[in-house]
Amino acid sequence: MATGHQDDALARGEPAGSVPRHRASRQGELLDLPEPGERPVTMAGVADPVARILLDSPVPHLDRTFDYVVPAAMAQEALPGTRVVVRFGEQEMRGWVWERAATTTHIGRLSPLRRVVSDLPVLPESSRRLIEAVASRSAGTRSDVVRLALPTRHATTENAERDKAPRDLPAWERPSNECGWQHYVGGEELLTRLADGDAPRVAWCALPARDEDGLSEPGSSSDGVGRPSLTTEPWQVCLARAVQACLAGSRGAVIVVATTEQAEDLAGRLRVELGDEPVVVLSAEHGLARRYRAFVSLLLGRARVVVGTRAAAFAPVRQLGLAAIWDDGDNRLVEPHAPYAHARTVLALRSSLEGAGLLIGGYSRSVETQSLVEQGWCRDLSAPRHVVRGVVPRTEVPGPAELDREGASGAARIPSLAHRALQRALQEGPVLIQVPRAGYAPLVACARCRSAAHCPACGGPVAMDHLGRTACRWCARTVGQWTCPECDGHALRMVTVGSTRTGEELGRAFPGIPVVVSGAREAHGVVDEVDSSPRLVVATPGAEPVAEGGYRAVLLLDGGALSSRPDLGAAGEALRQWTNAAVLAAPAARVILLGGPDPVAAQALVRWDHAGFARRELMERAELHLPPAWRVARLDGPVRGVESLLAQAEADGFEVLGPVAPPPVHGQVAPGVARALVRAPLSRGRALANMLGVRLRDRSARREEPVRVELDPTRLW
């Protein structure tokens, strides 16, 4: 069965779309001259005197290696993976030694290397193979991937790290059977295979942490609703045990999370669980010296466990045994720069190339991960249903009948049944209210005709703060006296309510109860944790603080606004955010979802069936030829350039949609640009990436306007 990653070919060292080192000249074709063959190059005292250099250039047609001769004085420094400076054309350019050889296809005299920037091989062979695989799959260039994989060099830090004495790493025993994985079908087998040097690939649906004493047999109850109660370990502890299994087999581990804060917290937990084992954190938000110090320590083998953000997927861990990613549905794991690769894709490719295990974990299940499970490329790792029922919170989605019984309050944003639930919960401890939007009133409309208010300068949506001041959310211009273009009205009304306004309303409804508002746009930022005292915690998705002992109730507001967006996978993203909030609840707490949510996503939350929801979503996308069931490339650029690529795609038998005008940016559409989609089944995904890569290099060589290509985008139009 074909997979989306073409793992077998990549594991054999055959990256798709690799560019040959020599391309016959146009003049040679016209004269019918034979292709130049390999010729030996010799230099006294130098083995393999030819250095194949990959230039540090974003130009697609320069995504190939160029042959240079290695002077005798640099023979022991210009090793594969080192940074060098060469003469290219009329200028000096930086690059990397991709390989050393004894032959060349270049006609004429080879130019020598100018100098070696550093003799430290920052790109070992495993990294170079991974870079080639990522570039090929994404129709990108290797130099773009290198810039994502390598941190900026810090010479002082590099010299200091190289002068340190080698570090003796501790030896480890296999983790015990009672280590948190015993509740999952195949969990103990996973640890055994990792310790034995095998490469299992699993998609892990993690359970919420429950530390209270309980019975593990079905039918026993401790939460008052007839469900079993179990003791389960946090996902950080389970990951620590998986890392320990790798260490027992003398192998390392890479763990990727979405944010630097998550990386720091996870690294701290791993240091507690693993004791003397060094754990480094790799993040672009750290300073140059700190980031490069962590990179060099991994490169030199002084550490073998790394936790970091998306760039950590390329971390040079020796003898990699486990590549793990947590909550892969988070869009912060998608690289915003070319070639726009997802960290999950990078780790999947790396696991195949290096023979390492792959662990894709989270409380929910992304449709991309479910695609790998359905193809048989990954194994599902979940707990039995009786175990799930014993640890997940009780979730309610009030229907029309229940809301009608509440009378007039049933139509309110927070009906009376939710008020009663909050009132009871506040007698025991804190409660959480998740609000999809930040601010006070993110959207306002005309009070007379209900037409949405837009900025007269850029056409962006108008927002209102707590003082009644209005401003554009796009250009931040203050909107003074506003006039409705439809009815000439001047009064405004709130269409949506943000977290700040919600906290204000709840503070009036529950006098004497402290209110905490957590969010990136708040003046105090995101709140990390709260104590067990009664309080109202209002947070946007992803900014929910951790409560001591868990929240006594969780209220999920405006479910329809979160799950009904026009984005691909909006319902799945809403389910992920609801789930991440629900797992913060105490064992016997109530979780109430309000606001007209997507019914399929809401039922998946009630049943705690994230894999089933992802499977249904995957089937629907297969019928519509959408990713990840199909490979889809989005093209953005000048009209003639997009049309040229579409013509080539149609000639090669790919499905084509468009071109159309791209969506407006700040209320304006750039003239002369277009957007289109090219689709291919997974069996032809490699051919699609190859075709696009070749065409982009040809356009670059002819100095035509560039076309932006993104494969498997999260936003199609």
N, C-alpha and C positions, 0 to 999 in steps of 0.2 A: 504493500500500500504506500502511495506517495505521501510524503510528509512535507510540511511547509518549510523545513530547514535543510533538506537534501543532505542529511547527516552522513550517510555512507560515503558519498563522494568527497565531502569535506574531510572526513576522518582519514581518507586515503591521501590527503594532501593535494587534492585536485580542486582548488577553488574555482567556482564558476566565474566566467567572464574575465579570467586573467589575460592580461595583455602580453603578447609575445615581445621578446626583447628586441626583435628586429622587424622592421616593416620595409618592404622594398620601396625604393623611391619611384616617383611617377615617371622620371626619365628612364629608369631601368625597365619599367613596364613597356614604354614606347619603343625602346631599342631591343626588346626581347632578350635582355641580358639575364644570365642565370642568377639565382639567389646566392648571395655570398654565404659561404659556410663558416664553420667554426675554425679559427686558426689559433694555434698555441701562442702564448706570450710568455717569455722567459725573462727573468731578472736575477742577477747573481745574489744569492743569499736570501731570496724571498720566495716562499712557497705561496702558490695561488696569488700572483701579483695583480690580478684584475679585480677591482672593487666595483660591484654593481650598486650604483647610488640611486636612491629614491629622493628626488628633490622635494624640499619643503615649499610646495607651490600648490595653490588651489585650482590651477588651470587643468581641466580634465584631460586634454591631449598630452600633457606632461606626466600623466599617471603611468609611468613606465620607468624602468631602470636604465641608467646611462653608465657606460663602462669608462672607468678611469684606471690609471696605473698607480700602484702603491709604491712610493719611494721606499728605499731600504730603511731609511731612518724612521718610517712610520709603520713598518711591517708588523711590529708587535703591539701597536696601538690602534690601528684602523681595523679592528675586528668587527665581525657582523654584529649589528645592533648599536654601534657607536655613532655619535654625532660628528660630522665633518663639514668642512667648507671646501667648495669646489668652484672652479671657474666655468661658468656656463654662459656662452655668448659673450657679451661685453660686460658682464657683472659677476660678482661673487655671490653665491647662493649657499645656503645651508641645506644639509640633507642627512640621510642616514645610510650607513653601509648595510645594504640588504643581504648581500652575500659576497663571498670571495670565490674566485674561480681562476683556472689556469688558461682559459680560452676566451675569445671574444669574436663577435660577428662584425665589429666595427671595421670599416675600410679606412685605413690610414693610421696615423700615429695617435696613440691615446694620450690625453692630457693627464698630468699627475694631480694627485690630491694637493690642495693648498695647505691645509692644516687639519689636525684633529682637535675638535673642541674639547672633548673629554674621552679618555680611553675606557670609561665605564660603559659596558654594553647595556644601555637602558632598554633595548628592545631585544630580549632573548628570542630564540627560535619559536617558542610557543606563542609569544606575543605577536610576532610577525605573521605567523599562520592565522592567528585569530583576526588580525587586522585585514588580511587579504579576504578572509571569509566574510567578514562584516561588510566590507566594501563591495564585494561581488553580490551579496544578497540584497543590498540596498541600492545598487546602481550608483554607488558613490566612488570617490577616489580614496586611495590609501592614505594620502597625506592628510585628508580631512579626518580620517579615523585616528591617525597618529596624534593629531592635535587634541583629540578627545581623550586618548589613552595616556598620554604623557603629560605630567605636570611641568610647569616652567622650571628650568634648571636653576638651582641656587648653589653656586660654586662653593661658598663657605660651608654650607651644610653638607654638601657632598664630600668635601675633603675631611670634615670632622667625623662623619660616619665611617669613612673608609679607614681612618686611623684607629678606630675602636677595635678592641680585641674581640675575637670570635666569642659568641655566646653559646653556652651549653643549654640546649632545650630539654625540658623534662620528658621522661618516658611516662606513658599512660597505659592504664589497664582498660579493658572494655567496660562500658557502663553496665550496671546491673539491670535485671529485667524490670524491677520496680523503679522506673526512672521517668515516668510520665507518658511513655509511648505504649504502655500495655493496654490502654483504652482504645487504640486504633488497630483496625484490622490490617496486619502487615507491618505494624510499627516496630516490633521487636526484630522482625526479619530485616527491616531497613538498617538498623544498627549493626546487625551481624554482617550484612553485606558490605557496609562501609568499613567495618573493622577488618574484613578479609581482603580489602583492596578492590572490591567490585565497584561497579558504577550504576547503581539503581537510579531511576528517574521517576519521581513521584509528584503528584499534585495533592497537596495536603490541605484539608479543611480542618482548621484548628478549632478546638473547643474553648469556650470561655474558662478562665481560671476560677476554680472553686476550692477554697481552702478549709471549709468547714467539714467536720466529721459527718460521715453518712454511710449508708449501706449501698453496696454496689450491685445488688441483685435486683432484677426487675420485679416490680410490685411493691418494694419497700418505699416508704415515703417519709420525707422530712420537711417538705415545703408547704404542706397543707392543701395541695391540689392533686394529690394522688400520683405524683411522679417520683421516681427514684432520685436519690441524692447521692452524688459522688464527689470524691476529692480529685480534682484535676490540676495539673501543673500549668503555670503560665507558658505561653508559647516561647518566651525567651529561655526558660529552663529546658524545654524540649529541644530547642535549637542547640543549647549548650551540650546536651547529651549527644546529639548527632555530631557536633564538632569533636567531642571527646572520642567518639568511635573512630573518626578519621585520624585523630592524633594517635590512637592506639595502633593504627596501621602505618604510622610514620608519614602521614600525608597532611596537607594543609587545607584551609577552608576560606572561601570568600562569601560574605553575606552582604547583600545589597538591600537598603531600605530607602524610603522616599526623601527624608529630610535629615539634616545634620543633627538636629535634636534627637531624633529617633536613633541615629547611629551612636551618639554619645551615650544614651541611656542603655542601649543594647550592649555596647562595649563594656560599660560598667557592670552590667549583670554577668557578662561572660567572664570578666576578671574575678568576680566573686565565686562563680561556679568552677572556674578552671584554675584558680590559685596562681601558681608560679608561671603559667603559660602566658607569654606576652601577647597582648591583643592591641593592634593598632587601628586607628581611625583614619580613613582617607576621604576627604571632602574638599570640594573646590572652595567652600566658604572659609576654610582655614587659611592662614597666612602662607606666603610662599615657602618660608623656611619649614614650618610645621608639616605642610603637605609633602614637601620634597623629602623631609626626614623620614616620614612614614613610608614613602615610596622606596627609598634607598634601603631601609631596613628590611623590607620584603625582598628586594632585589638581591641583597647580600645573604639572605637566609637567616637573618637574626630574628625574624618573626615569621610565622606561618599561618596566622589567623588575622584576617582583616575584616572590618565592618566599615561600610561607607555608603555614599550616595551613588548615583548611576555610573559615574566614571570609575568607581571601584570594581566594576565588572571586568576591567582590563588589568587589575592589580597583578604584578608579577610574582605570584605565589609559586614557590617550587613544589613540585610533586603534588599538584592540586588533587584533593580527594572529594571535595564537596563544594558545589556552587549553589548558593541558596539566595532566594529573593522573597521578601515579605510584602504582601499586599500589592501584587503586581498590577492590579487595576488602577492604582493611583497614577494620574496623568503626569505627575512630576518625575516619573521614571522614564518618560519619553525624552530623548535628547532633542532640544529645540534647534540645534545646529546640524548642518549637513553631515552625514546622510540620514539624520532623523531616526536613528535606531533606538529601539526599546531595550532597556537593560535585560528584560526577560529573553529577548532574542539573542543578545550577546552571550548570556550565560548558557543558553541552550546550545549555541554553536560551540562554545568553549568546552562544555561537557563532552561533546562528541569528539572534538579534536584532541583533548587531553585525557580521555578515558576517565572522567570524573563523574561523581554522582550529581544529580540535579534535584533540588527541592524547591518547588514553587508553593509557598504557603500563604495562608490568609484565613480570616474568618469567613470570607465569601469566596466565590469562584468566578474568575473572569471567563468570558466566552473564548478568549484566545487560549487560555489554559485548557478549557474543556475540549477545544479542538484537538490539542495534542493527546488528550486522553482518548477521544473517540478514534483517532488514527492508530492507537496502540503504541504511540511513541512514549507516552507517560502512563504510569499506573496511578489509579485513584487510591488515595490514602485517607480514609474517613473512619469515623466511629460508628458502631452499630446504632440503630434507632433508639433502643432502650437507653443507651448511654447518652445520646444527644438529648433525649427528653429529660434526663436527670440533671442536666447542667445549663441548658439554655433558658433564658427568661421567658415568662409567659407574656405573649404579645397579643394585643387586641386591636382590631380595626373596626370601630363602630360603623354599622351599616345604616341605611336610611331609616329602617324600623326603629333601631335604638335611638337615633337622633330625634326622630319624631316624638318619642315618648318623653323627651326632655322639654317639649314645648317650644317656645320662641327661642330659648337659648341653644337649641339644637342646631340652628343655622349660624351661630356665632363661630368665630375663629377658634375660640377655646370654649366649648360647650360646658354645661354645668357638670356633666359626668367627669370631665377632665379636672374641673375645679375641685370636686369632691375627692378624686384620687390624689391630687396634689396636697390637699388639706390633711388627709390621713397620713400620707407619706412624710410630710413635714413634721409630724409629731415624733418621728424616729430618726430623721437625718436629712441629708441634702437630696434634692431632686434636680434632674437635668431636663432642660427644654432645648431641643435642637431647632434652629431656625435656618432655612436655606440661604437667606440673604442677610448681608451685613448692613449697618447704617440705621438710619431712622425711617425714612420713606424712600426706598430706592427708585420707585416709579410713582409718578403722580399724573393725574389726568384732569381734564376740564370738569368742573363741578356741575356744569349744566348739561353738556352733551356726552360726557364720558370719553371724549377723544383723548388719546395719549398726548401728553405734553412733550414737545421736542424743542431742542435748542434752536433759536433762529439763526445762529452762526454756522453750526456744523451738522445740525439735524440729529444730534444725539439725545438720549433720554434725559429728562429733567428729574432731579432728586431734591428732596427737602430734608433739612436737618431739624434738630429738636427745637431750634429757635424760630422755625418757620421760614428760614432763608432758602432760596432755591438756586441751584447751580447745575450745570451740565455735567454728567458723569463721564463724558468723553474729553471735552476740552477744558473743563473746570471753570468755564466762564460763568460769572454771576448772571442769573436771569432775573431782571428787575420786574418791571411791569409787563406781565405776560398777557398776550391776547390770543385767544383761540382762533385759528384760521377757519374753523368750521362754523362757529356760532357767535364769534366776537365776544365771548365771555372772558372774564378776568379771574374768576375764582378757581382754585385748585383743590382737588381731593386726593387722598392717598389711595393708590391702587394696590400696592404691596406694602407690607410692614416688615421692617428689618429687625435685627437683634436688639438694637438700642431702644427702639420704640416698644418692642415686646417686653424687655426688662422694665421699662417705665410702667407699662400697663399692669404687669404682675406685681410690681412694688406697691401700686395702689390697691390691687385686689387682696394682697396679703400684707397688711400693715404690720410692722415690727419684725418682719423676716428680711434678713440681708439678701441683697441681690448682687450677683456677680455676673458680669458680661465678659465673655472671652471671645476674642477674634483678632485677626491680624490688623484690621482697620481701626480697632479701638485704640484709645490713647495709651492704655497700659499694655496693649498687645495681648498675646495668648497667655492664659493662666495654666500652669502646668498641673497643679493639684490643689485640692481643697480638703479640709478636715471633715470629721463625721458630724459636725454640728448642723442643725437645720438651716438651710439656706437655699435660695433659688439660683441655679446656675444656668444662664442663657448663653448658648454657644453656637457658632456657625459650624458646618461640617468640617471635621479635621482639627478643630480647635477645642474639643471637649476635654476639660481637665479630668484627671483621675481622682475619684473620691475615696477616702479612707473607708474601707468596709463596703464600698459600692453604693450606688445611688438607690434610694428607696423607691423611686419611680422615675421613669424616663418618658417624656412627652415629645413626640416627633410631629412638628407642625408643618403645614403647607406642603403635604406630600405630593400633591398634584403639580405644584410649581417646580419641584425637584425632579419628578419622574416623567414629566410630559414635555420636556424641552425638545427642540427639533434636532438634537444631536444624535449621531449614531451611538446606540448603546446607552441612552439616557436612563432608561429604566434600570439597567444593570448597575450603572453608577449610583443611582438613588438607593438601590438595594444594598450596595456596598457601604454607603455612608450611614444608612439606617442601622445596618448590622454592627458597624464599628461603634455606634453610640449605644446600641442595646447591650453589648457585651460588658459595658461599664456598670450595669445594674447589679444590685445585690441578688442573691439566689431567689428570694421570694418576692422580688419587686415586680411591679406591673409596667409593661411597655405599651403605650397607647400611640397609635399612628392615626393622624387626622389630616384633613385637608384634601380629600378626593384623590388619593394616590392611585397609581396604575394598579389595577386589580391583580394582575398576574404577579407583579413584583411584591405586592402586599401579601398575597397568599404564600409566596415563597418565604417571606419573612416569618409569617405565622407558623408555617410548617418547618422552618429552618432547613429548607431544601434548596440550597444555593447551587448544587451541582445539577439538580433537575431544571432549575430556571435557566442556567447556562446552556444546558443541552437543548432546551426548547428554543432559546434565542439562536443557537447555532443552526438548528434546522430551518428556521425562518430565513436566516441570512443565506443559507445554501440555496434556497429557492429563489432568492433575489440576486444571487451571484455577488455577494458582499463579503468583505473580509470578516473573520479569518477563513471562512469556507472557500473563498476564492482569493487570489492575489490581485490587488487593485493598486494601480499607480495613478496618482493625481498629478496632473501637469498644470503649471502656472507659468505664464510668460507672454511674450508678444504673440499676436494672433497668427502671424505667418509661421513662427517657430512651432507653436502648438499644432497647427494644421499639418506641418511637415511631419512631425512625429506621429500624428494620428494616421496619416497616409501610410507610413511605414508599418504601423501596428496593424492596420487593416490588411495590408499586403501579406503580413505574416500570420494572419488568421486569428488575431486577438479581437475581443469585443471592445467597441469604442462607444463612449457616451460624450456628447458635446461636439464642438466647443460652445461654451456659454460665457456670459459676462460674469466675472467673480463678484461675490457679495461686496457691498459698499464698506469702505473703511472710513470711519468718522463721517458717515453720511455721504461720501463721495466715491464714485467708481473711477479708477484710473483709466484714461483713454488708451485704446490700442492694446489692451491685455485681454486674455481669455483663460478659461479653465476647462479642463476635460478630464475624463477618466478612461483608463485602459484596463480591461479585466482579463484574467486568465485563470483556468483551473489550477489547482495545486500541482498537478503533474506537469504543467507548463510554466510554473512560476520562475524556474531558473532561466528558461528561454526568454521570458519577459524581461527579467533583470539584465540579461546579457544584451538583448536588443537595445534597451534604453541606454545602457552604458556605452555601447559602441556608437550610437547616434549622438549622444552628448559629446563624446570625444571628437567626432567628426565635425560637429558644429563649432566646437572650440577651436579646432585646427583651422577652420575657415573664418574664424573671428566673427561668427554670427552671434546675435544676441542670445544670452543664456536662457534656458528654460529650467525652472525649478521642478524637480521630480521628487516626490515623496511616495514611497511604497507602503501600503497598508496604513493609510492615515486614519486617525481617530475622527477627523472631520472631513467628510467627503466634499461638500459644497460650501 
